Amino acid sequence: MLKGKSILVTGGTGSFGKKFVETVLQQYPEVSRIAVFSRDELKQFEMAQQFPPEQFRQIRYFIGDVRDKDRLNRAMQGIDVVVHAAALKQVPACEYNPFEAIKTNILGAQNLIEAALDNGVSQVVALSTDKAAAPINLYGATKLCSDKLFVAANNFKGKRDIRFSVVRYGNVMGSRGSVIPFFLKKRSEGVIPITDPAMTRFNITLADGVSLVLQALSDMWGGEIFVPKIPSYRITDVAEAVAPGCRHTVIGIRPGEKLHEEMITTTDAINSVQFEKHFVILPSVPLWDVAEFTRAFDGSPCPENFAYNSGSNDQWLSVAELRALMVEHVDKGFSPHPAA
Protein backbone atom coordinates (compact mmCIF):
# COMPACT_ATOMS: atom_id res chain seq x y z
CA MET A 1 0.00 0.00 0.00
CA LEU A 2 2.77 2.45 0.88
CA LYS A 3 5.50 1.06 -1.40
CA GLY A 4 7.32 3.95 -3.06
CA LYS A 5 5.15 6.54 -1.28
CA SER A 6 6.30 9.68 0.53
CA ILE A 7 4.62 10.23 3.91
CA LEU A 8 4.38 13.32 6.12
CA VAL A 9 3.59 12.81 9.81
CA THR A 10 2.68 15.97 11.71
CA GLY A 11 3.35 15.68 15.42
CA GLY A 12 5.76 12.98 14.31
CA THR A 13 7.86 13.01 17.50
CA GLY A 14 4.88 12.26 19.76
CA SER A 15 3.92 8.83 21.11
CA PHE A 16 1.77 8.01 18.10
CA GLY A 17 4.16 9.50 15.55
CA LYS A 18 7.13 7.45 16.71
CA LYS A 19 5.11 4.23 16.77
CA PHE A 20 3.66 4.98 13.34
CA VAL A 21 7.12 5.57 11.85
CA GLU A 22 8.46 2.40 13.49
CA THR A 23 5.54 0.33 12.15
CA VAL A 24 5.76 1.72 8.61
CA LEU A 25 9.50 1.03 8.46
CA GLN A 26 8.87 -2.56 9.58
CA GLN A 27 5.87 -3.31 7.36
CA TYR A 28 6.71 -1.14 4.35
CA PRO A 29 10.53 -1.00 4.09
CA GLU A 30 10.20 0.19 0.49
CA VAL A 31 8.50 3.43 1.53
CA SER A 32 10.20 6.27 -0.33
CA ARG A 33 10.32 8.92 2.38
CA ILE A 34 8.92 9.69 5.84
CA ALA A 35 8.96 13.37 6.78
CA VAL A 36 8.67 13.92 10.54
CA PHE A 37 7.12 17.36 11.14
CA SER A 38 7.17 18.77 14.68
CA ARG A 39 8.08 21.81 16.77
CA ASP A 40 10.63 20.32 19.16
CA GLU A 41 14.25 20.05 18.00
CA LEU A 42 15.24 18.02 21.08
CA LYS A 43 12.59 15.38 20.41
CA GLN A 44 13.71 15.20 16.79
CA PHE A 45 17.30 14.71 17.94
CA GLU A 46 16.20 11.95 20.33
CA MET A 47 14.12 10.29 17.61
CA ALA A 48 17.14 10.33 15.30
CA GLN A 49 19.00 8.30 17.96
CA GLN A 50 16.20 5.73 17.88
CA PHE A 51 16.25 5.66 14.07
CA PRO A 52 19.90 6.31 13.06
CA PRO A 53 20.09 8.22 9.74
CA GLU A 54 22.70 5.86 8.31
CA GLN A 55 20.29 2.95 8.77
CA PHE A 56 16.97 4.70 8.06
CA ARG A 57 17.71 6.89 5.08
CA GLN A 58 13.99 7.36 4.36
CA ILE A 59 13.45 9.65 7.37
CA ARG A 60 13.63 13.43 7.13
CA TYR A 61 13.06 15.87 9.99
CA PHE A 62 11.23 19.18 9.57
CA ILE A 63 11.09 21.75 12.35
CA GLY A 64 7.74 23.46 11.95
CA ASP A 65 4.34 24.29 13.39
CA VAL A 66 0.98 23.53 11.77
CA ARG A 67 0.08 27.16 12.52
CA ASP A 68 2.67 28.13 9.86
CA LYS A 69 1.08 27.46 6.48
CA ASP A 70 4.20 28.42 4.52
CA ARG A 71 6.26 25.83 6.38
CA LEU A 72 3.57 23.20 5.82
CA ASN A 73 3.60 23.98 2.10
CA ARG A 74 7.35 23.48 2.01
CA ALA A 75 7.23 20.23 3.97
CA MET A 76 4.42 18.84 1.82
CA GLN A 77 6.15 19.15 -1.53
CA GLY A 78 6.37 15.71 -3.14
CA ILE A 79 4.28 14.10 -0.39
CA ASP A 80 1.69 11.42 -1.24
CA VAL A 81 0.21 10.63 2.19
CA VAL A 82 -0.30 12.85 5.26
CA VAL A 83 -1.02 11.55 8.76
CA HIS A 84 -2.03 14.48 10.96
CA ALA A 85 -1.24 13.81 14.61
CA ALA A 86 -0.17 17.30 15.74
CA ALA A 87 -2.42 18.82 18.42
CA LEU A 88 -2.60 20.53 21.77
CA LYS A 89 -4.36 17.82 23.75
CA GLN A 90 -3.95 18.37 27.50
CA VAL A 91 -7.44 19.25 28.71
CA PRO A 92 -6.44 21.62 31.58
CA ALA A 93 -3.90 23.45 29.37
CA CYS A 94 -6.50 23.93 26.63
CA GLU A 95 -9.03 25.24 29.16
CA TYR A 96 -6.51 27.76 30.48
CA ASN A 97 -5.14 28.75 27.05
CA PRO A 98 -8.20 28.41 24.81
CA PHE A 99 -7.11 30.40 21.78
CA GLU A 100 -3.76 28.61 21.65
CA ALA A 101 -5.71 25.34 21.30
CA ILE A 102 -7.88 26.92 18.59
CA LYS A 103 -4.82 28.12 16.66
CA THR A 104 -3.21 24.68 16.65
CA ASN A 105 -6.18 22.30 16.52
CA ILE A 106 -8.53 24.26 14.23
CA LEU A 107 -6.54 26.83 12.26
CA GLY A 108 -3.67 24.36 11.99
CA ALA A 109 -6.06 21.75 10.58
CA GLN A 110 -7.28 24.16 7.89
CA ASN A 111 -3.68 25.12 7.04
CA LEU A 112 -2.87 21.45 6.56
CA ILE A 113 -5.94 20.86 4.38
CA GLU A 114 -5.09 23.77 2.11
CA ALA A 115 -1.43 22.75 1.87
CA ALA A 116 -2.45 19.20 0.97
CA LEU A 117 -4.80 20.49 -1.75
CA ASP A 118 -2.08 22.75 -3.16
CA ASN A 119 0.67 20.11 -3.25
CA GLY A 120 -0.90 17.11 -4.96
CA VAL A 121 -1.28 14.93 -1.84
CA SER A 122 -3.51 11.90 -2.46
CA GLN A 123 -4.54 10.82 1.08
CA VAL A 124 -4.92 12.61 4.42
CA VAL A 125 -5.86 10.87 7.66
CA ALA A 126 -6.36 13.06 10.74
CA LEU A 127 -6.30 11.72 14.30
CA SER A 128 -9.22 12.60 16.54
CA THR A 129 -10.37 11.72 20.06
CA ASP A 130 -13.40 10.38 21.92
CA LYS A 131 -13.61 13.82 23.53
CA ALA A 132 -14.80 15.20 20.17
CA ALA A 133 -18.14 13.36 20.54
CA ALA A 134 -20.61 15.64 22.37
CA PRO A 135 -17.67 17.69 23.73
CA ILE A 136 -17.81 19.43 27.10
CA ASN A 137 -14.25 20.78 27.14
CA LEU A 138 -12.37 23.05 24.76
CA TYR A 139 -9.99 20.34 23.60
CA GLY A 140 -12.92 18.17 22.51
CA ALA A 141 -14.64 21.14 20.89
CA THR A 142 -11.54 22.03 18.85
CA LYS A 143 -11.13 18.42 17.72
CA LEU A 144 -14.81 18.27 16.71
CA CYS A 145 -14.22 21.39 14.60
CA SER A 146 -11.10 19.79 13.16
CA ASP A 147 -13.04 16.60 12.29
CA LYS A 148 -15.68 18.68 10.51
CA LEU A 149 -12.99 20.52 8.53
CA PHE A 150 -11.36 17.30 7.32
CA VAL A 151 -14.66 15.69 6.37
CA ALA A 152 -15.85 18.85 4.57
CA ALA A 153 -12.54 19.16 2.70
CA ASN A 154 -13.81 16.40 0.41
CA ASN A 155 -16.58 18.77 -0.73
CA PHE A 156 -14.27 21.38 -2.25
CA LYS A 157 -11.34 19.32 -3.54
CA GLY A 158 -12.61 19.85 -7.09
CA LYS A 159 -11.03 17.46 -9.58
CA ARG A 160 -8.03 16.77 -7.38
CA ASP A 161 -7.38 13.10 -6.68
CA ILE A 162 -7.30 13.42 -2.88
CA ARG A 163 -9.26 11.92 0.00
CA PHE A 164 -9.58 13.20 3.57
CA SER A 165 -10.71 10.95 6.44
CA VAL A 166 -10.56 10.90 10.26
CA VAL A 167 -9.65 8.24 12.82
CA ARG A 168 -11.23 8.65 16.29
CA TYR A 169 -10.25 6.55 19.29
CA GLY A 170 -10.03 6.60 23.07
CA ASN A 171 -7.29 6.79 25.70
CA VAL A 172 -3.96 5.40 24.49
CA MET A 173 -2.48 3.06 27.07
CA GLY A 174 0.71 4.45 28.57
CA SER A 175 0.88 7.60 26.45
CA ARG A 176 2.28 10.77 27.96
CA GLY A 177 -0.12 12.37 30.42
CA SER A 178 -2.35 9.29 30.67
CA VAL A 179 -3.55 7.68 33.88
CA ILE A 180 -1.28 4.62 34.05
CA PRO A 181 2.05 6.50 34.21
CA PHE A 182 0.42 8.83 36.76
CA PHE A 183 -0.68 5.92 38.97
CA LEU A 184 2.76 4.30 38.65
CA LYS A 185 4.31 7.45 40.13
CA LYS A 186 1.72 7.70 42.89
CA ARG A 187 1.85 4.12 44.14
CA SER A 188 5.11 4.71 46.02
CA GLU A 189 3.17 7.15 48.20
CA GLY A 190 0.63 4.46 49.15
CA VAL A 191 -2.35 6.54 48.07
CA ILE A 192 -3.96 6.61 44.59
CA PRO A 193 -6.11 9.67 43.79
CA ILE A 194 -9.35 8.64 42.04
CA THR A 195 -11.50 11.28 40.36
CA ASP A 196 -14.71 9.21 40.67
CA PRO A 197 -15.04 5.48 41.46
CA ALA A 198 -17.66 5.09 38.69
CA MET A 199 -15.45 6.60 35.96
CA THR A 200 -14.78 4.54 32.83
CA ARG A 201 -12.65 5.05 29.74
CA PHE A 202 -12.05 3.40 26.38
CA ASN A 203 -8.62 1.81 25.99
CA ILE A 204 -6.44 1.33 22.93
CA THR A 205 -2.77 0.46 22.57
CA LEU A 206 -0.45 2.52 20.40
CA ALA A 207 0.01 -0.48 18.10
CA ASP A 208 -3.74 -0.80 17.59
CA GLY A 209 -4.05 2.95 17.00
CA VAL A 210 -1.42 2.73 14.27
CA SER A 211 -3.14 -0.32 12.77
CA LEU A 212 -6.41 1.60 12.56
CA VAL A 213 -4.71 4.47 10.69
CA LEU A 214 -3.15 2.00 8.24
CA GLN A 215 -6.56 0.37 7.75
CA ALA A 216 -8.09 3.79 7.10
CA LEU A 217 -5.41 4.49 4.48
CA SER A 218 -6.25 1.16 2.85
CA ASP A 219 -10.06 1.45 2.92
CA MET A 220 -10.88 5.18 2.86
CA TRP A 221 -13.28 6.58 0.28
CA GLY A 222 -13.07 10.08 1.75
CA GLY A 223 -15.15 11.74 4.48
CA GLU A 224 -15.40 8.83 6.92
CA ILE A 225 -14.70 8.95 10.65
CA PHE A 226 -13.27 5.53 11.56
CA VAL A 227 -14.01 4.38 15.13
CA PRO A 228 -12.47 1.14 16.45
CA LYS A 229 -14.30 -1.46 18.50
CA ILE A 230 -12.18 -1.43 21.65
CA PRO A 231 -12.63 -2.40 25.32
CA SER A 232 -13.35 -0.14 28.28
CA TYR A 233 -11.85 -0.14 31.75
CA ARG A 234 -13.01 1.07 35.15
CA ILE A 235 -10.66 3.57 36.76
CA THR A 236 -10.79 1.56 40.00
CA ASP A 237 -9.59 -1.54 38.11
CA VAL A 238 -6.65 0.41 36.70
CA ALA A 239 -5.73 1.52 40.23
CA GLU A 240 -5.95 -2.09 41.45
CA ALA A 241 -3.90 -3.34 38.49
CA VAL A 242 -1.13 -0.79 39.07
CA ALA A 243 -1.10 -0.58 42.85
CA PRO A 244 -2.93 -3.36 44.70
CA GLY A 245 -3.39 -2.61 48.37
CA CYS A 246 -2.96 1.15 48.01
CA ARG A 247 -5.60 3.35 49.58
CA HIS A 248 -7.87 5.27 47.17
CA THR A 249 -8.83 8.87 47.81
CA VAL A 250 -11.65 10.44 45.80
CA ILE A 251 -10.70 13.90 44.53
CA GLY A 252 -13.67 14.63 42.26
CA ILE A 253 -14.02 15.04 38.51
CA ARG A 254 -11.82 17.80 37.12
CA PRO A 255 -13.17 20.64 34.97
CA GLY A 256 -13.88 19.45 31.43
CA GLU A 257 -14.00 15.74 32.32
CA LYS A 258 -16.83 13.28 31.73
CA LEU A 259 -17.77 10.33 33.89
CA HIS A 260 -17.93 8.18 30.74
CA GLU A 261 -16.54 8.92 27.28
CA GLU A 262 -18.40 8.57 24.00
CA MET A 263 -17.15 7.91 20.51
CA ILE A 264 -20.49 7.65 18.73
CA THR A 265 -23.53 9.50 20.06
CA THR A 266 -27.10 8.37 19.37
CA THR A 267 -27.33 11.17 16.81
CA ASP A 268 -24.10 10.06 15.11
CA ALA A 269 -25.34 6.47 15.07
CA ILE A 270 -28.21 7.34 12.73
CA ASN A 271 -25.52 8.06 10.14
CA SER A 272 -23.11 5.24 11.03
CA VAL A 273 -22.35 1.71 9.85
CA GLN A 274 -20.57 -1.10 11.66
CA PHE A 275 -18.03 -3.64 10.48
CA GLU A 276 -16.24 -6.55 12.14
CA LYS A 277 -13.62 -4.50 13.97
CA HIS A 278 -14.74 -0.88 13.62
CA PHE A 279 -17.53 1.60 12.98
CA VAL A 280 -17.67 4.35 10.37
CA ILE A 281 -19.51 7.64 10.90
CA LEU A 282 -20.54 8.62 7.39
CA PRO A 283 -20.13 12.12 5.95
CA SER A 284 -23.28 14.21 6.54
CA VAL A 285 -23.16 15.47 2.95
CA PRO A 286 -23.28 12.30 0.77
CA LEU A 287 -20.06 11.89 -1.22
CA TRP A 288 -20.58 8.38 -2.53
CA ASP A 289 -23.05 5.47 -2.47
CA VAL A 290 -23.38 4.41 1.18
CA ALA A 291 -24.98 1.06 0.32
CA GLU A 292 -22.10 0.25 -2.02
CA PHE A 293 -19.55 1.27 0.62
CA THR A 294 -21.28 -0.87 3.25
CA ARG A 295 -21.41 -3.92 0.94
CA ALA A 296 -17.78 -3.46 -0.12
CA PHE A 297 -16.55 -4.02 3.44
CA ASP A 298 -19.32 -6.38 4.60
CA GLY A 299 -20.97 -3.96 7.00
CA SER A 300 -24.43 -3.11 8.29
CA PRO A 301 -26.22 -0.01 9.68
CA CYS A 302 -25.93 0.63 13.42
CA PRO A 303 -29.08 -0.39 15.34
CA GLU A 304 -31.72 2.13 16.37
CA ASN A 305 -30.84 4.16 19.50
CA PHE A 306 -27.28 2.84 19.42
CA ALA A 307 -24.52 4.80 21.19
CA TYR A 308 -20.90 3.85 21.70
CA ASN A 309 -20.16 4.81 25.30
CA SER A 310 -17.35 3.61 27.57
CA GLY A 311 -19.82 3.03 30.40
CA SER A 312 -22.22 0.84 28.40
CA ASN A 313 -19.60 -0.96 26.32
CA ASP A 314 -19.88 -4.75 25.90
CA GLN A 315 -16.09 -5.26 26.15
CA TRP A 316 -14.30 -4.77 29.49
CA LEU A 317 -10.71 -5.24 30.58
CA SER A 318 -10.16 -7.18 33.81
CA VAL A 319 -7.43 -6.35 36.32
CA ALA A 320 -5.36 -9.29 35.03
CA GLU A 321 -5.80 -8.17 31.40
CA LEU A 322 -4.78 -4.62 32.30
CA ARG A 323 -1.60 -5.91 33.94
CA ALA A 324 -0.75 -8.06 30.92
CA LEU A 325 -1.24 -5.07 28.60
CA MET A 326 0.95 -2.90 30.82
CA VAL A 327 3.78 -5.43 30.58
CA GLU A 328 3.39 -5.64 26.82
CA HIS A 329 2.83 -1.98 25.98
CA VAL A 330 3.96 0.23 28.87
CA ASP A 331 6.80 -1.32 30.88
CA LYS A 332 8.28 -4.77 30.19
CA GLY A 333 9.48 -4.87 33.80
CA PHE A 334 6.14 -3.90 35.35
CA SER A 335 5.12 -5.73 38.51
CA PRO A 336 2.10 -4.95 40.69
CA HIS A 337 4.39 -5.70 43.65
CA PRO A 338 7.67 -3.84 42.95
CA ALA A 339 10.76 -4.67 44.96
CA ALA A 340 11.10 -2.55 48.08
N, C-alpha and C positions, 0 to 999 in steps of 0.2 A: 504493500500500500504506500509506503513512504520511500521506496527505493528511488534514489536519484533526486529526491525532493529537498528543498531548502526550507527550514523551519525556523520561525521566530517565536521565542517564549518570553513574554513579558512577565516580570516578577520571577525571572528564571533562577535567581539565587535563593528563593524561598523553599520551604519544605516540599511543596508540590513540584516546583520547577526542577529541583535537583533530582527527585525521583523520576520525573518524566524524562529528563535527559538520560539518566542511567538506563531506563527501560528501553528507550528508543535505540540507544547505542547497542544494547544487547540483542534486541529483536530485529532491528533494521540497520545492520552494520554498513549497508551500502547507501545510507542517507547521505546526501551531498553536503549539507551544511546545517548546523544548529547555531543560531544566533541567540545568545543569552542577553536579555535586555533588562537592566535593573539600575537602581540609583546608587548602590553601595559598592564602592571600589574594594573595600576590605572583604566583603562576602564574595566578590568576583575573584579576588586573589586566593581566598581559601578554597573556592570551588575549583580553581585551576590546579590546586594541589591534589584534589580528589581525582581530577581528570587531567593528567599531565599532557601539555600541548604536543609533546613529541609522540605520544601514543594516540591521542584523540585529536587528529588534525582537522576534524569536521567542526570543532567548536570555535566560535568567535564570541568575544565579549564586548557588549556595547554599554557604556555608561549613558544613562538617559532616564527621563521621566515621561510617563504617558501624558503628563500635562503639556509637554513640549511637542507640538505637532511637527515642527521642522525636523526634530531629531528622530521622531517615529518614521517620517518619510524617508530619511536617510537610511535608517536601519532596515526598512522594509523593501528596499530595492533588491530585486531578484528573488524575493521570498515567495514560496508557493503556499505554505501553510502557516497560520498564526494560532498559537494557543495563548489566550489572554488570562494570565493569573495574577497580574499586578493589582493590588487594592490596598486601601487602608481598611483594616478589618477588626481592630480591637474596639469592642462596643463602647467602653467608657471613654476612650480617646476620641471616638467619633462624636459622642454626645457632647464632649467638652469643646471640641474643635469642629463644629458642624460643616463650615464652608470648606475646610481643608478636605474633608471626606467627599464633599460634592465635587471639588475640583479634580480629585483623583478618580473617584469611582464613577462619576457621571460624565464630566467634561472629558476626562481621559478616555472613557469608552468611546465617545463620539469622535475624538481625535483619531483613535485607532481605526474606527470604521472608515473614516474618510481617507486615511492613509492607505488602508487595504484596497479601497476602491480605486485609488489613484495609481497604485503600483502593480496591478495585475495579479494580486493574490487570488488563489482559487478557493481556499477554505479558511474559515475563522471559527474557532470554538472558544467561547468565553466561559470561565468558571463562575458559578453563582453559589448560593448558600440557602439552607432551609430558612434562614431569617428573612429572606425576600418574599416568603409566602405570608400574606396578611401581616406585614411588618409592624412592629410597635417601637422599634428603635431606629435611629438615623442610619446606622450601617445597613440594616435590612431595607430601609426605604431607598437608599442610594443604589443598592444592588437590584432592587425591583426596577428602578428606572433604567439601570444598565441593561437588565434583561430585555426590557421593552425596546431599548435602542437597537440591540443586536437582532432581535426578531424583526423589527420594522425595517432594518437595513436591507432586507430582502425585497422590500417593496420598491426601493428606488435605485436598485443596482443597474437598471436599464438592461442593455444587452451584454453586460459583463458576465463572464463565466465565473461567478463567485457565489458561495453559499455561507451564510452565517447561522450558527446554532449555539445553544447554551447547554451547559451541564450543571445541574443543581444537586448538591448532596449535603449531608449532615456533618457533624463533628468528626474531624480526622484524628484518629487515635494517635496520641503522642506528639501531635504537632505543637509548635511553639505557642505558649499561652493557653493550652488546653488543660483540662482538669487533671489528667493523670500525672503529668510532671509536677503540677502544683501539689497534689496529694503526696507524691513521693518526697517532696521537700518537707511537708508538714508532719509526716509520720514520726520523724525523730523527736518531735515535741510531745508526742503522745496524745494530741488532740487534732481531729480533722474537722475543719469548718464546713458545714453543710448549709447550703442556701435554703433548701426546703426538702424534707424527707420524701415528698411525693414526686420530686422532679425527675423527668426522664429526658433522654436525648437519643437521637439517631447516632449510629456509629459506623464509620467506614475506615478502612486502612488506606494508607497512601497508595499501596500497590493497587487496590481495587479502584481508587479514585483515578489513577492513571489509566487503568484498563477501560474504565467508562469513557474517558476522553478518546482513547484509541478506537473504541467501538463507535463513538459518535462520528469520528472522522471517516470511519468505514461506511456507516449507514446513513449519514445525514442527507436530507433532501433540501434543507434550508428552512429555518424558522422554528424548529423544534426546541423544546426544553426537555432534555433527557434527565430522568429521575431514577436512580437505582433502587431496587428492592433490597433493603439492608435491615439489619436488626436494630433494636433499641436496647438501652440499658437503663437501669434505675441508679440514680446517683448514690444511693446507700449501698448498692452492690459494688459499685466502683470503689467506694471507701473500704468496704470489707475485703475486696480483692487486693487492694494496695496495702492496707494497714489493718489486718485483723487484730481485734483486741483494743484498738485505740478508741478513746471516747469521742463521740460526735457532739459538736455544739452547733445549734441552728442559728444562723446569722441573718436569715431573711433574704428574699429575692432582691437582687440588685436592680437599679434603674435600667429599664430597657430589656429585661430578661422575661422570658415566658416560663411557665411551669412545664409545658410540653411544647415541642417544636412541631411545625408542620412543613411538609414539602409540597403537598397538593391539597388545596382547600376544596370544600364541596362545590364551590363555584368553578374552580379550575377543572374539577373532575368531569363536569358536563362536556368539556372540550378536550378530554384526555383519552388515551388508549393504553392498554397494558399488554406487555409481552412477557416472555418467560422470566427474564431477569431485570426488567426495568419498565418504567412508564414513560410515556411521551405526552407532554402538554402541547397541543397543536397550536399553530399560529392562529390568532383571532381573525385575521384577514386571510381567507383561503388562498394558498399559493400553489396547491397541487391537489390531486384527487386523494382525499383522505381514505376512502375505501380501498383504493389501489395500494396506498402506503401500508395500510393495516394488513392487507392480504400478503404483501411482499415480505413482511417479517413475521407472519403468522400471529397476529395480535387480535385483540377484541376490545370493544368499548368498555370503559370503567363502569361498574354498576351504579344504579341510581343512589344518590345520597352518599356516595363514597367520599372519604377524605383520608389522606395519608398523614397520620399524626403519630408522633413518637409514643404517646400515652395509650393509644388504641391499636398499636402495631400487633401483628400476629407472630412476629419473630422477636425473641428476647435472648440476650446473652446472660448466662449464669455466671456466678462468681468464678467457677473453675474455667469457663471459657474465656472470661476476661483476663484471667491470669495467663492462660496459654497464649492469648493474643499479645499480651504485654511482652512476654518472652520473645515472641516471634518478630514483633514490629516496633517495640519501644526500647527494650533493654535485654540483651541476650542473657545477662547475669542477674535478671530480676529474681528476687525471692520475697515471698510475703513475710518471711521471718529472717531479716538480714542479720549478719553476724554482729554481735555487740562490739 
